[in-house]
Amino acid sequence: MAKHDLLKLPDDFEGNMRALLATPPAPPGTAGSRKVIPKPPKVARKRRKPKPPKKAGTYAYESAPVKKAKKRK
């Protein structure tokens, strides 16, 4: 048997592609898999309602009369 006869192997492209497509891809995280393990989604923080503004006139200095400065000599 000659060497050139051994190198001539039957090439069934369609059969090889059907066999490759029939096998499911490797799951993510296993050796040989090119997929990355998906990260868990971030948990959204609950937003608080803004505090209502304080009512005007609740402090003593707000209701005190305004004094004008005296003239300087």
BADODO-922669 format. One record per residue (C-alpha): residue in three letters; residue number from 1; x, y, z. Coordinates in nm, 4 decimals. Example, Ala and Ser with C-alpha at 12.3 -4.5 7.8 and 13.67 -1.06 7.14 Angstrom:
! residues 2
+---------+-----+----------+----------+----------+
: residuo : num :        x :        y :        z :
+---------+-----+----------+----------+----------+
:     ALA :   1 :   1.2300 :  -0.4500 :   0.7800 :
:     SER :   2 :   1.3670 :  -0.1060 :   0.7140 :
+---------+-----+----------+----------+----------+
END
This chain:
! residues 73
+---------+-----+----------+----------+----------+
: residuo : num :        x :        y :        z :
+---------+-----+----------+----------+----------+
:     MET :   1 :   0.0000 :   0.0000 :   0.0000 :
:     ALA :   2 :   0.1440 :   0.3355 :  -0.0984 :
:     LYS :   3 :   0.1681 :   0.6377 :   0.1304 :
:     HIS :   4 :  -0.0483 :   0.8546 :  -0.0903 :
:     ASP :   5 :  -0.3356 :   0.6080 :  -0.0555 :
:     LEU :   6 :  -0.3293 :   0.6376 :   0.3250 :
:     LEU :   7 :  -0.3580 :   1.0167 :   0.3147 :
:     LYS :   8 :  -0.6744 :   1.0064 :   0.1066 :
:     LEU :   9 :  -0.9452 :   0.9824 :   0.3691 :
:     PRO :  10 :  -1.3099 :   1.0281 :   0.2835 :
:     ASP :  11 :  -1.4138 :   1.3814 :   0.3776 :
:     ASP :  12 :  -1.7826 :   1.4049 :   0.4559 :
:     PHE :  13 :  -1.8290 :   1.7757 :   0.5271 :
:     GLU :  14 :  -2.2065 :   1.7643 :   0.5492 :
:     GLY :  15 :  -2.1990 :   1.4635 :   0.7821 :
:     ASN :  16 :  -1.9397 :   1.6291 :   1.0076 :
:     MET :  17 :  -2.1399 :   1.9532 :   1.0282 :
:     ARG :  18 :  -2.4593 :   1.7628 :   1.1125 :
:     ALA :  19 :  -2.2757 :   1.5778 :   1.3908 :
:     LEU :  20 :  -2.1271 :   1.9020 :   1.5303 :
:     LEU :  21 :  -2.4588 :   2.0865 :   1.5264 :
:     ALA :  22 :  -2.6425 :   1.7953 :   1.6881 :
:     THR :  23 :  -2.4279 :   1.8136 :   2.0035 :
:     PRO :  24 :  -2.5267 :   2.0857 :   2.2515 :
:     PRO :  25 :  -2.2589 :   2.3405 :   2.3445 :
:     ALA :  26 :  -2.0664 :   2.2972 :   2.6682 :
:     PRO :  27 :  -2.2329 :   2.4694 :   2.9657 :
:     PRO :  28 :  -2.0714 :   2.7915 :   3.0870 :
:     GLY :  29 :  -1.7971 :   2.7482 :   3.3443 :
:     THR :  30 :  -1.6797 :   2.4039 :   3.2278 :
:     ALA :  31 :  -1.3402 :   2.3372 :   3.0768 :
:     GLY :  32 :  -1.3446 :   2.3985 :   2.7035 :
:     SER :  33 :  -1.6407 :   2.6323 :   2.7164 :
:     ARG :  34 :  -1.5840 :   2.9802 :   2.5798 :
:     LYS :  35 :  -1.8896 :   3.1194 :   2.7525 :
:     VAL :  36 :  -1.8563 :   3.3180 :   3.0727 :
:     ILE :  37 :  -2.0735 :   3.2402 :   3.3730 :
:     PRO :  38 :  -2.3422 :   3.5128 :   3.3804 :
:     LYS :  39 :  -2.3263 :   3.7440 :   3.6815 :
:     PRO :  40 :  -2.6358 :   3.7721 :   3.9005 :
:     PRO :  41 :  -2.8304 :   4.0952 :   3.8449 :
:     LYS :  42 :  -2.7767 :   4.3746 :   4.0957 :
:     VAL :  43 :  -3.0545 :   4.4256 :   4.3455 :
:     ALA :  44 :  -3.2028 :   4.7724 :   4.3132 :
:     ARG :  45 :  -3.2100 :   4.9683 :   4.6373 :
:     LYS :  46 :  -3.5448 :   5.1017 :   4.7484 :
:     ARG :  47 :  -3.5670 :   5.4768 :   4.7305 :
:     ARG :  48 :  -3.6925 :   5.6676 :   5.0290 :
:     LYS :  49 :  -3.9411 :   5.9483 :   5.0027 :
:     PRO :  50 :  -3.7846 :   6.2891 :   5.0626 :
:     LYS :  51 :  -3.8718 :   6.4411 :   5.3961 :
:     PRO :  52 :  -4.1240 :   6.7240 :   5.3756 :
:     PRO :  53 :  -3.9777 :   7.0701 :   5.4420 :
:     LYS :  54 :  -4.0151 :   7.2063 :   5.7941 :
:     LYS :  55 :  -4.2878 :   7.4548 :   5.8543 :
:     ALA :  56 :  -4.1776 :   7.8177 :   5.8708 :
:     GLY :  57 :  -4.2032 :   7.9944 :   6.2025 :
:     THR :  58 :  -4.1404 :   7.6974 :   6.4284 :
:     TYR :  59 :  -3.8179 :   7.8409 :   6.5732 :
:     ALA :  60 :  -3.7940 :   8.1365 :   6.8153 :
:     TYR :  61 :  -3.5410 :   8.3282 :   6.6046 :
:     GLU :  62 :  -3.7737 :   8.3221 :   6.3048 :
:     SER :  63 :  -4.0505 :   8.5041 :   6.4889 :
:     ALA :  64 :  -3.8220 :   8.7483 :   6.6773 :
:     PRO :  65 :  -3.8417 :   9.1138 :   6.5660 :
:     VAL :  66 :  -3.5562 :   9.2377 :   6.3480 :
:     LYS :  67 :  -3.3368 :   9.5039 :   6.5114 :
:     LYS :  68 :  -3.1511 :   9.7567 :   6.3027 :
:     ALA :  69 :  -2.7903 :   9.8378 :   6.3782 :
:     LYS :  70 :  -2.7258 :  10.1679 :   6.5598 :
:     LYS :  71 :  -2.5324 :  10.4433 :   6.3912 :
:     ARG :  72 :  -2.1617 :  10.4470 :   6.4684 :
:     LYS :  73 :  -1.9940 :  10.7603 :   6.5887 :
+---------+-----+----------+----------+----------+
END
